[in-house]
Amino acid sequence: MQSQDVAQRHAPASSGATGPVVDVEQAEAALVEHYPRLVRLAYLVLPPGLGRGRRVLTAHALAQRALPRGRKQTSVIPAQSTGREGDPGYAFVRLRVLRTALGASGTRKGRPRLAHRPPLLPQVWGLRLFPRSGGADELALDQRLSALSGPARAAYVLRGLEKLPDADVRRILKSAGVQHPDSALAEANGVPAQDALLSSPEFDPCSLQARPTDLMRRRQHTKAVLAAAAALAVCGALVAMPGGGWGPDGAAAPVYAENPAAEAALDPGRLLRAAPTAWRSSDRTDFSVWPARGPLTGDKALLRRALAVWARPGETVRVSATPGTQTGGPAGPPQLLYAGVVDTARVVMLYDGLRVARYAEPTEGATGAALDFARVDGATGAEASALVLGRADGNVRYLTAPWVKRAAERDLMKPDAAATPLTLTDGVTTPLASPALQPGGCTSWNVLQVTDASGTRLATDLGELVPAHLTAGRPGAATEASGADGLRAWAPFACSLSTERSAGVRSVNAWGFANQTLPDAGGAGQWVCTRAETWRGDGTIALAQFRTPGGPVGAVVAKGTDVADCGPRGPHVLAGVLWKSGTGAWYLLAAGGPDTASIRAAGGVTASGRGALLAVRATQGARADLKGTLANGRQITGLR
């Protein structure tokens, strides 16, 4: 709102064809407010040949140099829908970023190829910085964008990231110095629209990972340095040879050490494979009894590449891991779970007893690869019932456990609707909608439903290799969420699962701990606490949520991280919310679990009452500290 007010003060009465006047303060405000988006725009438009690390630093440099030098600058953007809520300051800075990024691509005559020289600022010594890695979908999109010209990449990004119509894209490209904007738009049409992927962490140069650049060189003597340089020279010559493709080690980095145990772990002939019927006689229901499935389990070249990349991921490998998961190579030969083609990638799933690793390489095109890790120590039963094989076009495919008899897709927000059956082919499901890929809003939340001899279970994709197991009920006595009561408990609160994406979540439980009759004949409100447990132990998240009478979804009113509340070790909770009745009066509502004997509020609202519910008059914006007493005399505080 501030940017819009400033724009109105500085805009001339008639901007004409050259657009409004933008002063340096307005441009600076737009740059600060939208800096991550501008850097992402520059990163996507810059030539891919720079490498991910150089593109990151150059994108930041271009965004930081986008401010005008004078006190006033006149935007050269024709009258149009400028995006970012019509802020001319943002449109002006965006044009400068786009112009310099295209100049770095060598697409504007008379401009130096700035990106081919290290940027003056920022600079990072001793570290390589690059965005967090995505999956096979992001890798495939990056490869498709790399095949486009600079103007075509700019057109694609302005369409997908900025949500601009073609007419505005054409005018912006022309203003940025592109001589043939129509050709750029036509070329961009060759890449399918995947707007959600453009906003993924894969293309976020503000959320970075760091790796050392010269650690080995600093620790080894001169002879080792010369040997490494010779090896790199040989590898460079091999890469430059015509008619190349996948080498024996694929996208793996050069071998820098010889160790018998490590080398044994890289031998595809030593991969562990469970017997196809081992799960039938074993008392274990974990990944160790999963047989090797998929049509490419006999492709030793593919398996060798997967093992080599796991041990030594090269520069072109996108590596990602759930929080608390190590990404080092296997200590010995891992177990093969799957090898086959999933959508547009060859996928290998491996298990080393503690982690599941997913290797993916494109079936066509460049030799880059993706390597994803997930921690699965102690997984059994429901937690070892499915793994994510791949995501594409808003959908996800799962590899299910051999004991799964049926699989189905269910919308968690429609508890009374029937589940849609999924076809299982060698344990692989047909695609189903992934809530982890929803571009925005939350009108549905599709989950995987699997049925085996033990019953029916639900799991949801939260952007990781292992879907999170869903349960419902009082902590310590929770049951599967697939039952009628569990489905009704989850329906209004399914959208809150979006807060748990990419957090290493193992399971999530929904506990309806109270129903409260509201003042002024307001009906009955519903209180639910959802608790997410992680694979690493810490990082648990408890969310207290409140649903007003007739409301389609609940609202998060309090949150606790690394607390015992709502869990088996602390099956209690206390939370409050300010609520406005139909008469316009404001109330402080508070609720605790069934074992809450009394509640008291202090601060902006002072009140107390016996029992697990409290409703007192309050003023709008009041803040209160809640404390409660359990039936056993223990004192608790409210979630915040």
ROSEMI-25693 format. One record per residue (C-alpha): x, y, z; residue number from 1; residue in three letters. Coordinates in steps of 0.001 Angstrom, whole numbers, plus 500000, padded with zeros to 6 digits. Example, Ala and Ser with C-alpha at 12.3 -4.5 7.8 and 13.67 -1.06 7.14 Angstrom:
BEGIN
      x      y      z  nr rest
 512300 495500 507800   1  ala
 513670 498940 507140   2  ser
This chain:
BEGIN
      x      y      z  nr rest
 500000 500000 500000   1  met
 502876 502354 500752   2  gln
 504350 501852 497311   3  ser
 501029 502639 495676   4  gln
 500616 505860 497726   5  asp
 504092 507021 496800   6  val
 503438 506201 493150   7  ala
 500365 508376 493174   8  gln
 502235 511303 494728   9  arg
 505048 511211 492192  10  his
 503098 510272 489068  11  ala
 502542 513194 486662  12  pro
 499081 514153 485621  13  ala
 499559 512584 482233  14  ser
 502284 509982 481958  15  ser
 501985 509623 478221  16  gly
 503706 506876 476329  17  ala
 506775 506863 478507  18  thr
 504988 505958 481714  19  gly
 505049 507614 485150  20  pro
 508024 509350 486740  21  val
 509717 507072 489294  22  val
 512055 508646 491832  23  asp
 514897 506835 493552  24  val
 513022 506412 496837  25  glu
 510123 504710 495078  26  gln
 512450 502441 493121  27  ala
 514368 501587 496290  28  glu
 511154 500716 498149  29  ala
 510085 498426 495309  30  ala
 513517 496785 495197  31  leu
 513552 496096 498937  32  val
 509966 494800 499002  33  glu
 510297 492544 495962  34  his
 514011 491730 496078  35  tyr
 513598 487897 496192  36  pro
 511272 487991 493182  37  arg
 513590 490245 491173  38  leu
 516602 488041 491894  39  val
 514595 484960 490879  40  arg
 513630 486718 487627  41  leu
 517273 487514 486860  42  ala
 518387 483977 487756  43  tyr
 515862 482414 485372  44  leu
 516728 484731 482476  45  val
 520534 484556 482794  46  leu
 522272 482082 480454  47  pro
 522407 478573 481995  48  pro
 525931 478084 480696  49  gly
 527221 480192 483590  50  leu
 526589 477385 486076  51  gly
 524277 477604 489070  52  arg
 526839 479222 491387  53  gly
 527772 482033 488986  54  arg
 524130 482610 488067  55  arg
 523273 483094 491770  56  val
 525927 485766 492339  57  leu
 525241 487478 489020  58  thr
 521475 487558 489668  59  ala
 522039 489254 493025  60  his
 524489 491698 491419  61  ala
 522016 492651 488684  62  leu
 519188 493190 491171  63  ala
 521361 495279 493478  64  gln
 522513 497490 490573  65  arg
 518970 498114 489347  66  ala
 518488 501321 491333  67  leu
 518539 504549 489310  68  pro
 521515 506816 489959  69  arg
 519730 510135 489676  70  gly
 517068 511569 491940  71  arg
 514406 511046 489263  72  lys
 514085 508575 486435  73  gln
 511364 508234 483822  74  thr
 510077 504741 483188  75  ser
 510216 503702 479547  76  val
 507474 501118 480004  77  ile
 504389 501883 477887  78  pro
 501060 502126 479665  79  ala
 500145 498572 480661  80  gln
 499301 496249 483525  81  ser
 502622 496509 485354  82  thr
 502089 493667 487831  83  gly
 502846 493712 491572  84  arg
 499542 495482 492158  85  glu
 500260 498230 489640  86  gly
 503364 499637 491370  87  asp
 505333 501658 488759  88  pro
 508425 501480 490968  89  gly
 508435 497713 490743  90  tyr
 507784 497785 486979  91  ala
 510706 500192 486522  92  phe
 513170 498122 488581  93  val
 511965 494907 486942  94  arg
 512661 496357 483500  95  leu
 516211 497340 484512  96  arg
 516882 493862 485897  97  val
 515473 492240 482771  98  leu
 517436 494523 480465  99  arg
 520786 493768 482139 100  thr
 520026 490033 482348 101  ala
 519292 489966 478615 102  leu
 522448 491986 478005 103  gly
 524393 489356 479928 104  ala
 522922 486771 477564 105  ser
 524373 488648 474602 106  gly
 520945 489392 473115 107  thr
 521195 493170 473005 108  arg
 523599 494788 470586 109  lys
 526298 497059 471947 110  gly
 526054 495640 475473 111  arg
 528945 493758 477166 112  pro
 528411 490161 478251 113  arg
 528597 491070 481918 114  leu
 527697 487626 483194 115  ala
 530813 486141 481664 116  his
 532929 488123 484102 117  arg
 532717 487638 487886 118  pro
 530459 490308 489392 119  pro
 532209 492957 491447 120  leu
 529739 492393 494263 121  leu
 528633 490151 495836 122  pro
 531617 487800 496131 123  gln
 531997 484667 498263 124  val
 535409 483087 498772 125  trp
 535971 479437 499620 126  gly
 532316 478450 499105 127  leu
 530040 477571 496235 128  arg
 526477 478840 496653 129  leu
 523559 477384 494743 130  phe
 519791 477044 495233 131  pro
 518219 474095 497004 132  arg
 517691 471213 494639 133  ser
 514311 470190 493355 134  gly
 513203 466927 491814 135  gly
 513068 465518 488316 136  ala
 510319 467970 487279 137  asp
 512423 471019 488143 138  glu
 515448 469443 486451 139  leu
 513464 468805 483271 140  ala
 512108 472372 483224 141  leu
 515601 473801 483760 142  asp
 516877 471790 480813 143  gln
 514022 472999 478609 144  arg
 514653 476617 479573 145  leu
 518378 476224 478904 146  ser
 517556 475310 475299 147  ala
 515702 478615 474787 148  leu
 517237 481907 473767 149  ser
 517513 484690 476332 150  gly
 514432 486580 475064 151  pro
 512383 483376 474978 152  ala
 513377 482580 478562 153  arg
 512386 486113 479539 154  ala
 509018 485718 477796 155  ala
 508376 482384 479513 156  tyr
 509267 483788 482947 157  val
 507204 486961 482524 158  leu
 504228 484814 481606 159  arg
 504617 482213 484341 160  gly
 506203 484127 487220 161  leu
 504746 487596 486658 162  glu
 501387 486369 485256 163  lys
 501476 488941 482446 164  leu
 499435 488606 479237 165  pro
 501279 488281 475935 166  asp
 500594 491882 474939 167  ala
 502343 493191 478059 168  asp
 505169 490668 477682 169  val
 505692 491856 474106 170  arg
 505898 495518 475192 171  arg
 508286 494786 478061 172  ile
 510604 492765 475845 173  leu
 510643 495550 473286 174  lys
 511426 498085 476015 175  ser
 514240 495831 477230 176  ala
 515886 495960 473801 177  gly
 514635 492708 472260 178  val
 514343 493257 468517 179  gln
 511907 490426 467775 180  his
 509572 489941 470763 181  pro
 507041 487995 468674 182  asp
 509702 485413 467839 183  ser
 510608 485166 471530 184  ala
 506968 484512 472463 185  leu
 506635 481893 469740 186  ala
 509794 480141 470933 187  glu
 508558 480212 474542 188  ala
 505374 478452 473404 189  asn
 507505 475337 472849 190  gly
 507866 474826 476624 191  val
 504669 473753 478439 192  pro
 503475 476185 481107 193  ala
 504567 475073 484594 194  gln
 504002 478199 486656 195  asp
 504154 476448 490032 196  ala
 507634 475106 489324 197  leu
 508981 478605 488609 198  leu
 508180 479471 492244 199  ser
 509870 476337 493628 200  ser
 513077 476378 495762 201  pro
 514979 475006 492730 202  glu
 514884 478477 491170 203  phe
 515189 480541 494371 204  asp
 518632 482222 494497 205  pro
 517798 483639 497944 206  cys
 517521 480221 499628 207  ser
 520962 478741 499151 208  leu
 523144 475762 499980 209  gln
 526896 476074 500470 210  ala
 529723 473686 499560 211  arg
 533498 474207 499741 212  pro
 535256 475110 496508 213  thr
 538862 474192 497236 214  asp
 538862 472141 500423 215  leu
 540819 469263 498935 216  met
 543330 471608 497320 217  arg
 543946 473401 500581 218  arg
 544616 470169 502430 219  arg
 546652 468261 499917 220  gln
 550199 468867 498788 221  his
 551240 470095 495370 222  thr
 551507 466643 493820 223  lys
 547883 465861 494646 224  ala
 546791 469197 493187 225  val
 548559 468477 489911 226  leu
 547026 465007 489760 227  ala
 543535 466440 490336 228  ala
 544096 469080 487668 229  ala
 545170 466396 485213 230  ala
 542063 464347 486018 231  ala
 539826 467389 485500 232  leu
 541535 468117 482179 233  ala
 540871 464562 481015 234  val
 537232 464792 482137 235  cys
 536859 468120 480315 236  gly
 538238 466612 477136 237  ala
 535822 463684 477410 238  leu
 532862 465999 477938 239  val
 533862 468052 474898 240  ala
 534130 465016 472618 241  met
 531378 464868 469963 242  pro
 528757 462158 470147 243  gly
 528988 462022 473941 244  gly
 526293 461126 476406 245  gly
 526208 459270 479684 246  trp
 529695 458193 480761 247  gly
 530240 455115 482931 248  pro
 529700 457178 486109 249  asp
 527040 459493 484688 250  gly
 526981 462858 486474 251  ala
 529283 461727 489300 252  ala
 532371 463742 490218 253  ala
 535860 462281 489538 254  pro
 537153 459600 491870 255  val
 539458 461206 494434 256  tyr
 540117 458267 496783 257  ala
 540314 454492 496689 258  glu
 538766 452542 499524 259  asn
 537784 448861 499231 260  pro
 534592 449240 501277 261  ala
 533559 452390 499407 262  ala
 534288 450792 496046 263  glu
 532217 447726 497002 264  ala
 529271 450051 497653 265  ala
 529597 451292 494065 266  leu
 529411 447872 492447 267  asp
 525923 447330 490974 268  pro
 526568 443579 491114 269  gly
 526662 443747 494925 270  arg
 523382 445570 495388 271  leu
 521171 443853 497956 272  leu
 517882 442499 496648 273  arg
 515175 441045 498868 274  ala
 513512 437876 497676 275  ala
 510176 438590 495929 276  pro
 508277 436699 498643 277  thr
 510417 437636 501668 278  ala
 507734 439958 503011 279  trp
 505219 437121 503206 280  arg
 507173 435114 505788 281  ser
 509030 437905 507596 282  ser
 507706 439445 510789 283  asp
 509136 442763 509606 284  arg
 507080 445287 507660 285  thr
 509780 447749 506668 286  asp
 511771 448616 503561 287  phe
 514233 445748 504135 288  ser
 511680 443241 502786 289  val
 510684 445270 499724 290  trp
 511672 443379 496562 291  pro
 513461 445113 493705 292  ala
 510843 446177 491165 293  arg
 510753 448025 487879 294  gly
 511737 447194 484281 295  pro
 515313 448526 484644 296  leu
 516513 446506 487636 297  thr
 518877 444693 485277 298  gly
 520354 447859 483740 299  asp
 523817 447749 485317 300  lys
 524935 450950 483600 301  ala
 522032 452891 485136 302  leu
 522593 451333 488559 303  leu
 526293 452139 488431 304  arg
 525533 455774 487615 305  arg
 523080 455993 490496 306  ala
 525603 454547 492958 307  leu
 528448 456703 491673 308  ala
 526381 459886 491869 309  val
 525298 458977 495403 310  trp
 528948 458639 496436 311  ala
 530269 461633 494481 312  arg
 527572 464063 493271 313  pro
 529024 466309 490589 314  gly
 528407 469960 489757 315  glu
 525326 469210 487639 316  thr
 523593 467109 490324 317  val
 520713 468645 492282 318  arg
 520974 467253 495809 319  val
 518167 467621 498351 320  ser
 517515 466030 501712 321  ala
 514855 466216 504385 322  thr
 516018 468056 507522 323  pro
 518322 465917 509655 324  gly
 519222 463547 506809 325  thr
 522858 462941 505879 326  gln
 523758 463016 502189 327  thr
 527027 461072 502289 328  gly
 527615 457883 500332 329  gly
 526471 454473 501571 330  pro
 528727 452601 504004 331  ala
 528199 449381 502055 332  gly
 526116 448027 499195 333  pro
 522582 449425 499593 334  pro
 519352 447620 498797 335  gln
 517668 448151 495436 336  leu
 513958 448978 495686 337  leu
 513109 450165 492185 338  tyr
 514600 451002 488798 339  ala
 512464 452177 485905 340  gly
 511158 455066 483838 341  val
 508808 457487 485610 342  val
 507312 460148 483345 343  asp
 510365 461745 481672 344  thr
 513083 460380 483968 345  ala
 514908 457155 484730 346  arg
 514522 456604 488468 347  val
 516443 454379 490892 348  val
 515286 453975 494513 349  met
 517872 452686 497021 350  leu
 517768 451945 500768 351  tyr
 520743 451683 503135 352  asp
 518946 450820 506374 353  gly
 518650 454434 507539 354  leu
 517868 456410 504406 355  arg
 516034 456126 501128 356  val
 517842 457695 498177 357  ala
 516132 458563 494907 358  arg
 518302 459029 491818 359  tyr
 516682 460535 488711 360  ala
 518188 461350 485329 361  glu
 516350 462661 482261 362  pro
 515552 460121 479581 363  thr
 516588 462627 476935 364  glu
 518813 465679 476767 365  gly
 521537 466787 479151 366  ala
 523497 464662 481604 367  thr
 522382 466395 484802 368  gly
 520735 464400 487571 369  ala
 518727 464791 490797 370  ala
 519537 463032 494055 371  leu
 517033 463134 496924 372  asp
 517408 461697 500424 373  phe
 514893 460930 503156 374  ala
 515450 459536 506617 375  arg
 513443 456378 507324 376  val
 515106 454810 510380 377  asp
 512524 452904 512372 378  gly
 509910 453049 509610 379  ala
 507504 450152 509773 380  thr
 503928 449345 508822 381  gly
 502090 452471 507678 382  ala
 505305 454528 507504 383  glu
 506863 451991 505130 384  ala
 503826 451591 502885 385  ser
 504738 454010 500079 386  ala
 507502 456135 498564 387  leu
 507277 459002 496081 388  val
 508643 457957 492679 389  leu
 508123 461251 490879 390  gly
 506058 464405 490466 391  arg
 504972 465945 487163 392  ala
 502227 468278 485952 393  asp
 500780 468678 489453 394  gly
 500580 464919 490001 395  asn
 502560 462408 492031 396  val
 503283 458695 491528 397  arg
 503948 456345 494424 398  tyr
 505756 453035 494764 399  leu
 503749 451031 497286 400  thr
 504844 448248 499614 401  ala
 504457 444687 498308 402  pro
 501805 443990 500938 403  trp
 499520 446792 499692 404  val
 496478 445226 498040 405  lys
 494641 448335 496852 406  arg
 495388 452032 496434 407  ala
 493018 454954 495989 408  ala
 492923 458741 495865 409  glu
 490803 460596 498412 410  arg
 490046 464289 498897 411  asp
 490591 464888 502603 412  leu
 488272 467916 502491 413  met
 485329 465798 501306 414  lys
 484874 463152 504018 415  pro
 481623 461817 502597 416  asp
 482894 461391 499031 417  ala
 484061 457985 497862 418  ala
 487728 457339 497182 419  ala
 488851 457006 493550 420  thr
 490649 453682 492883 421  pro
 494201 453826 491512 422  leu
 495740 451186 489272 423  thr
 498798 449402 490674 424  leu
 501375 448186 488148 425  thr
 504251 446353 489814 426  asp
 503545 448449 492895 427  gly
 503474 451784 491017 428  val
 500308 453872 491212 429  thr
 498728 455797 488397 430  thr
 499186 459576 488893 431  pro
 497122 461367 491509 432  leu
 496911 465054 492370 433  ala
 499670 466211 494720 434  ser
 498811 468860 497337 435  pro
 502550 469648 497517 436  ala
 502316 471089 493987 437  leu
 499207 473235 494456 438  gln
 500055 476644 492941 439  pro
 497935 478624 495396 440  gly
 494800 478535 497478 441  gly
 493429 475375 499013 442  cys
 490184 473999 497682 443  thr
 491123 470320 497925 444  ser
 493713 468109 499587 445  trp
 494192 464785 497849 446  asn
 495845 461978 499794 447  val
 496897 458401 499112 448  leu
 494741 455648 500606 449  gln
 496299 452186 500823 450  val
 494703 448969 501999 451  thr
 496490 445839 503211 452  asp
 495698 442929 505508 453  ala
 495962 445218 508552 454  ser
 493445 447783 507335 455  gly
 493248 451071 505445 456  thr
 495619 453995 505949 457  arg
 496052 457534 504648 458  leu
 499272 459295 503684 459  ala
 499857 462740 502205 460  thr
 502561 464140 499956 461  asp
 504392 466991 501705 462  leu
 507096 467433 499081 463  gly
 509405 464667 500311 464  glu
 510243 461076 499389 465  leu
 508195 459546 502208 466  val
 504553 460634 502505 467  pro
 503376 461589 505986 468  ala
 501107 459122 507807 469  his
 497787 460647 508938 470  leu
 496040 459640 512165 471  thr
 493219 461048 514288 472  ala
 492215 460893 517928 473  gly
 493460 461557 521446 474  arg
 497269 461394 521729 475  pro
 498367 457977 522856 476  gly
 495169 456400 521545 477  ala
 495045 457752 517994 478  ala
 493655 455598 515192 479  thr
 493924 455638 511410 480  glu
 492459 458757 509801 481  ala
 490754 456606 507166 482  ser
 487777 455894 509436 483  gly
 484602 457971 509329 484  ala
 485474 459868 512531 485  asp
 489008 460526 511334 486  gly
 487851 461840 507967 487  leu
 485370 464223 509612 488  arg
 488039 465391 512060 489  ala
 490519 466185 509285 490  trp
 488175 467720 506687 491  ala
 488097 471351 507963 492  pro
 491797 471355 508869 493  phe
 493450 469604 505906 494  ala
 494814 472860 504475 495  cys
 496948 473377 507585 496  ser
 499131 470513 506343 497  leu
 500694 472993 503912 498  ser
 502678 474440 506839 499  thr
 504484 471107 507218 500  glu
 505885 470883 503682 501  arg
 509557 469894 503361 502  ser
 509982 469709 507157 503  ala
 510880 466017 507452 504  gly
 507445 465070 508779 505  val
 506844 461446 509727 506  arg
 503205 461569 510834 507  ser
 500477 464091 511639 508  val
 497645 463551 514120 509  asn
 494411 465551 514414 510  ala
 492809 465685 517865 511  trp
 489443 467353 518376 512  gly
 489945 468368 522006 513  phe
 486894 470591 522601 514  ala
 483574 471862 521296 515  asn
 482512 475248 522660 516  gln
 479090 476876 522772 517  thr
 479635 480475 521685 518  leu
 478131 483606 523292 519  pro
 475250 485565 521765 520  asp
 473711 482387 520342 521  ala
 476711 482006 518043 522  gly
 476441 478242 517731 523  gly
 479215 475779 518573 524  ala
 482871 476241 517711 525  gly
 485266 473358 517152 526  gln
 488789 473140 518589 527  trp
 491367 470813 517028 528  val
 495059 470324 517675 529  cys
 497238 468889 514894 530  thr
 500698 467624 515803 531  arg
 503420 466782 513284 532  ala
 506144 464353 514356 533  glu
 509443 464365 512469 534  thr
 511871 461629 511501 535  trp
 514701 463352 513371 536  arg
 512809 463674 516671 537  gly
 513066 467422 517192 538  asp
 511198 470029 515182 539  gly
 507756 468752 516180 540  thr
 504981 471260 515536 541  ile
 501661 471524 517401 542  ala
 498958 473740 515897 543  leu
 495813 474733 517786 544  ala
 493022 475473 515326 545  gln
 489535 476901 515714 546  phe
 486581 476509 513400 547  arg
 483632 478850 513652 548  thr
 480126 477411 513250 549  pro
 479470 476640 509602 550  gly
 482955 477653 508528 551  gly
 484371 475502 505715 552  pro
 487894 475443 507137 553  val
 489572 476048 510468 554  gly
 492086 478747 511325 555  ala
 495410 478302 513111 556  val
 495254 480344 516330 557  val
 498325 479084 518203 558  ala
 501520 477189 517513 559  lys
 504132 475372 519551 560  gly
 507467 473996 518328 561  thr
 509318 471255 520185 562  asp
 506644 471074 522886 563  val
 504967 468034 524430 564  ala
 501459 469471 523992 565  asp
 499057 467400 521881 566  cys
 501473 464438 521972 567  gly
 501556 461072 523749 568  pro
 503893 462471 526421 569  arg
 501690 465506 527004 570  gly
 498091 464732 525988 571  pro
 496860 468197 526901 572  his
 496539 471588 525226 573  val
 495387 475133 525972 574  leu
 494693 477813 523353 575  ala
 492651 480958 522856 576  gly
 491343 483276 520152 577  val
 489560 486617 519845 578  leu
 486145 486119 518255 579  trp
 483545 488609 517047 580  lys
 479920 487581 517533 581  ser
 477051 488332 515210 582  gly
 476068 491274 517432 583  thr
 479476 492904 516916 584  gly
 480768 492137 520416 585  ala
 484305 490787 520883 586  trp
 485078 487817 523115 587  tyr
 488149 485957 524292 588  leu
 487498 482265 523755 589  leu
 489787 479702 525365 590  ala
 489667 475930 525497 591  ala
 491707 473135 526991 592  gly
 491711 469375 526753 593  gly
 489285 467175 528724 594  pro
 491695 467024 531685 595  asp
 491743 470826 532129 596  thr
 490266 471803 535512 597  ala
 490446 475599 535218 598  ser
 491603 478412 532919 599  ile
 492718 481935 533755 600  arg
 493642 484858 531521 601  ala
 495890 487812 532342 602  ala
 497232 490830 530490 603  gly
 494870 492515 528072 604  gly
 492013 490392 529413 605  val
 491700 489349 533047 606  thr
 489327 486475 533781 607  ala
 489191 482951 535152 608  ser
 486811 480066 535166 609  gly
 486452 476442 536167 610  arg
 486412 473714 533581 611  gly
 488013 473360 530166 612  ala
 486243 476317 528490 613  leu
 486335 480074 528936 614  leu
 484428 482870 527140 615  ala
 484676 486490 528353 616  val
 484066 489918 526839 617  arg
 487146 491578 525352 618  ala
 488127 494471 523138 619  thr
 489326 494204 519566 620  gln
 493070 493609 519404 621  gly
 493385 492620 523074 622  ala
 496179 490201 523977 623  arg
 496013 487784 526873 624  ala
 498288 485232 528502 625  asp
 496551 481941 529214 626  leu
 497352 479527 531992 627  lys
 495536 476392 533013 628  gly
 495437 473839 535766 629  thr
 495042 470150 534984 630  leu
 492983 467744 537057 631  ala
 496187 466435 538660 632  asn
 497198 469954 539739 633  gly
 499839 470494 537079 634  arg
 500101 473984 535620 635  gln
 500171 474495 531837 636  ile
 500484 477534 529582 637  thr
 498674 478284 526360 638  gly
 500161 477628 522964 639  leu
 501255 480772 521171 640  arg
